[in-house]
Amino acid sequence: MKSLAGLHERGGDWERFVEMFVTKVHRGRWPHAEDHWERTVVDFLNTSEMEGLSARRATETAQRLAKAHLWYAAKKWGTCSWCP
């Protein structure tokens, strides 16, 4: 699983997502944002849809789904699903 810093380096949508998720949603608290990112990816990895996929494909898919989920929550409510 890629860290948020690693995803930020990809540029494009990933860079915009990380900047929004870390700076706006988590007020610059990288460890907090990283923890919530990892939890979300793991939750998606543990779904029945990931069964039968290679580890690489499952991880990439889970990361894309996590980004979509977290980005939607951030845009709609200004928070992430893990924040109280």
Secondary structure, 3 states (H helix, E strand, C coil): CCCHHHHHCCCHHHHHHHHHHHHHHCCCCHHHHHHHHHHHHHHHHCCHHHCCCCHHHHHHHHHHHHHHHHHHHHHHHCCCCCCC
